[in-house]
Amino acid sequence: MIYLDNAATTKPNEDVIQSYTQMNTQYYFNPNSPHTAGVKIAHLIDKARENIKQYLNLNDKFDIIFTSGATESNNIALQGMAQMKKRFGKTILTTKIEHPSVLETMRALEDQGFNLKYINTTKDGKLDIESLKKLLNDDVVLVTCMHVNNIMGQIQPIEEISEILQKYPKVHFHVDGVQGFGKVPLNINLADSYSLSAHKFHGLKGSGILAITQIKMIQPIIFGGGQEYGVRSGTVNAPVNIALAKAMRQMNDRKDENIKALTQKGTEIRSFIEKYEGVRINSPKDAVPYILNVSFPGVKGEVLVNAFSKYEIYLSTTSACSSKKSSHNETLKAMGLSNMIIEGSIRLSIAPDLTNEQIEAFKDAFNKVYKEVKELLKYEL
């Protein structure tokens, strides 16, 4: 098996699984219980929070909320801050290239009376800085965008956005950081909140964090026993939280070697695909090397996924969170790509441990699939 769908989810590291298992069998106590065992687990959770802040190089303005993943983290940040700030303004800004967990949350806020405006996207799929400047005014209270695009791999101009927003102190700036941690440098202190999912960096599914400032001001969207600073009530899932911290430490420790491996392997795959007539690479050249969007115009993406699956090569069409929807992907539409290019697109996303042998096997399978569909390709676009 050659797994090329790491933007959807990654394989958990073995010792992360072992940590989770050990916590569940030996340290399964509720950290909110007053007995000695509960207090011990509470201390472990507090230590994990502090470690995570160190791994992310966060300043003292930030707190860490453990969540079930980035979808929940995005919802807490966007809904919680919008509701808290609505007495100061009701305009919220985002782009059409965001993950569904951001786009659908923003649309839900629009249904609640907020004024949702979309920042333009450049032809290479980045947030248009000039468009942002034009949309900003004294009624804007929330701006959100992702760090690395999950469909195409573009790195968004977080530093420039943050600098512009310094002139608008009541704006909360949220960044969906799911695809970037451990693979792309970023000073997270430039944002007001930042979300992560453990299963995107070889941790466990159902586990994530929200790093956020102004935690005492955010309005909860989940109510109950007051866990996680009263922002995210519910029995604390100590095993997955401890496992997340371990996965984060491992990703952080291997950051430099991961970046080197991803760059070398991603560049090799891109250079290989570029040689095929009629096949189009949609990801800009300055996108991250580990996410590559490719189109076979005239061939359906689902057909291509099935064709590669015959050779036990697993990739995807778009985001796993939206691939089963019948509508065209919003990221590709926002970039102005034709329906034919969108319908024929597939996404390859690699991990650092992809071997040279696996790359060669992929190349062989790619050549075979290309020969199978070559007569269907539309060259004039």
Secondary structure as GFF3:
##gff-version 3
##sequence-region A 1 381
A	DSSP	beta_strand	2	3	.	.	.	ID=ss1
A	DSSP	alpha_helix	14	26	.	.	.	ID=ss2
A	DSSP	alpha_helix	36	55	.	.	.	ID=ss3
A	DSSP	beta_strand	63	67	.	.	.	ID=ss4
A	DSSP	alpha_helix	70	85	.	.	.	ID=ss5
A	DSSP	beta_strand	91	94	.	.	.	ID=ss6
A	DSSP	alpha_helix	100	111	.	.	.	ID=ss7
A	DSSP	beta_strand	115	118	.	.	.	ID=ss8
A	DSSP	alpha_helix	129	135	.	.	.	ID=ss9
A	DSSP	beta_strand	140	146	.	.	.	ID=ss10
A	DSSP	alpha_helix	158	165	.	.	.	ID=ss11
A	DSSP	beta_strand	172	176	.	.	.	ID=ss12
A	DSSP	three_ten_helix	188	190	.	.	.	ID=ss13
A	DSSP	beta_strand	193	197	.	.	.	ID=ss14
A	DSSP	three_ten_helix	198	200	.	.	.	ID=ss15
A	DSSP	beta_strand	208	212	.	.	.	ID=ss16
A	DSSP	three_ten_helix	228	230	.	.	.	ID=ss17
A	DSSP	alpha_helix	238	253	.	.	.	ID=ss18
A	DSSP	alpha_helix	255	273	.	.	.	ID=ss19
A	DSSP	beta_strand	280	281	.	.	.	ID=ss20
A	DSSP	beta_strand	291	295	.	.	.	ID=ss21
A	DSSP	alpha_helix	301	309	.	.	.	ID=ss22
A	DSSP	beta_strand	313	314	.	.	.	ID=ss23
A	DSSP	alpha_helix	330	334	.	.	.	ID=ss24
A	DSSP	alpha_helix	339	343	.	.	.	ID=ss25
A	DSSP	beta_strand	345	349	.	.	.	ID=ss26
A	DSSP	alpha_helix	356	373	.	.	.	ID=ss27
A	DSSP	three_ten_helix	374	376	.	.	.	ID=ss28
###
